[in-house]
């Protein structure tokens, strides 16, 4: 049997949601048999955080997972986290930025100028760790779906190649939009919002701030806990995989003279409005009734 | 195929002139065919009914205006300048091709039953509406126009122009239509601007 790959999870400014999210993977026990954690804040590990902080210069890992926003002055037990990151980054084969904060800075970067993701500050590319850019893979999400973390680690351990986009997100998971697989697509096609929070009906793109049509992610294809997603339970997608997350006014669609200010990814204004004009001309009664209400 | 489409456009253009002279309801298929020097039977090869011809006519007018407004939208001008360009396009069309605006105001807007099956909602004027929407959207995005409901802005803009052209058509305006362009554009800008 091949030697187990050694994983290291290093939290920066983090809320631990990504670490908790990983615990929801249905085959976590199987995954654990295939890998060793040098350290993970919640899972059985070979070392404690104290031991790593005291002796990190003698340690190495195969895959480094970074969670949380990087902060220039952050240190633990007198060890600058930046120095420790750099040490492990040099020797590891792959770096995964787990979650939106480690990738772009996310919500934590709003708290100070000295905070960012590993390679990006929002959309802006940073130079600080550019030597490690080619070995880095971004797994944004707030939190990231556990299936993505487990599958990417497994693929890397098996020597598989992962096509990446310009933010170094694996296209297999981020080459789609959250709109793909959304159970409300018929309402989108006919431009019907008619949504009440928590209900099954209506598309939330027009009034309720849904960012699914222009946010990368497979939330509606790889469901959360195998059954659900934000849009399926009647909540708009907040675009948590994107560099501008979190935006303000998350439950409201910004509009210019009634026209959504942001349109589906790559769709021109003229193309969108032409199609919308045709779709809106027809009233389809089925979309104006509650799905579960009694038929007359 | 191309030839058939060109012929259809020729029929639409001829029919629009006849509608403006005789009125839509008083113009028959034989009248339209006669005015084009063709037989009714031949005309039916292109349009199965007068309603179908009317629907093609409104799509043609919508496209005629849309092509011109699209050029305005694609220019780098300010919203204030674009308003004046759009007003000019509308008034010049009313002056040079009065049968088009006449059909739009007197037939399309006043006889919805002709358009209920095939031109639902604003489907047949979609090209024109799309360009107006793009003009409004970009004006708001550039912070030149005040953000509001589309129809409140659309009604103010197009209702105003339609009213002026209607007065022009009834020969009730004391001055030439184009002499009002500047003041009307200023009024629209003041009403819609931030």
Boltz contact constraints between the chains, C-beta under 6 A:
constraints:
  - contact:
      token1: [A, 256]
      token2: [B, 137]
      max_distance: 6.0
  - contact:
      token1: [A, 256]
      token2: [B, 140]
      max_distance: 6.0
  - contact:
      token1: [A, 256]
      token2: [B, 141]
      max_distance: 6.0
  - contact:
      token1: [A, 257]
      token2: [B, 136]
      max_distance: 6.0
  - contact:
      token1: [A, 257]
      token2: [B, 137]
      max_distance: 6.0
  - contact:
      token1: [A, 257]
      token2: [B, 140]
      max_distance: 6.0
  - contact:
      token1: [A, 257]
      token2: [B, 150]
      max_distance: 6.0
  - contact:
      token1: [A, 257]
      token2: [B, 153]
      max_distance: 6.0
  - contact:
      token1: [A, 258]
      token2: [B, 149]
      max_distance: 6.0
  - contact:
      token1: [A, 258]
      token2: [B, 150]
      max_distance: 6.0
  - contact:
      token1: [A, 259]
      token2: [B, 133]
      max_distance: 6.0
  - contact:
      token1: [A, 259]
      token2: [B, 137]
      max_distance: 6.0
  - contact:
      token1: [A, 269]
      token2: [B, 134]
      max_distance: 6.0
  - contact:
      token1: [A, 273]
      token2: [B, 130]
      max_distance: 6.0
  - contact:
      token1: [A, 273]
      token2: [B, 133]
      max_distance: 6.0
  - contact:
      token1: [A, 274]
      token2: [B, 130]
      max_distance: 6.0
  - contact:
      token1: [A, 277]
      token2: [B, 126]
      max_distance: 6.0
  - contact:
      token1: [A, 277]
      token2: [B, 129]
      max_distance: 6.0
  - contact:
      token1: [A, 278]
      token2: [B, 123]
      max_distance: 6.0
  - contact:
      token1: [A, 281]
      token2: [B, 120]
      max_distance: 6.0
  - contact:
      token1: [A, 281]
      token2: [B, 121]
      max_distance: 6.0
  - contact:
      token1: [A, 281]
      token2: [B, 123]
      max_distance: 6.0
  - contact:
      token1: [A, 282]
      token2: [B, 120]
      max_distance: 6.0
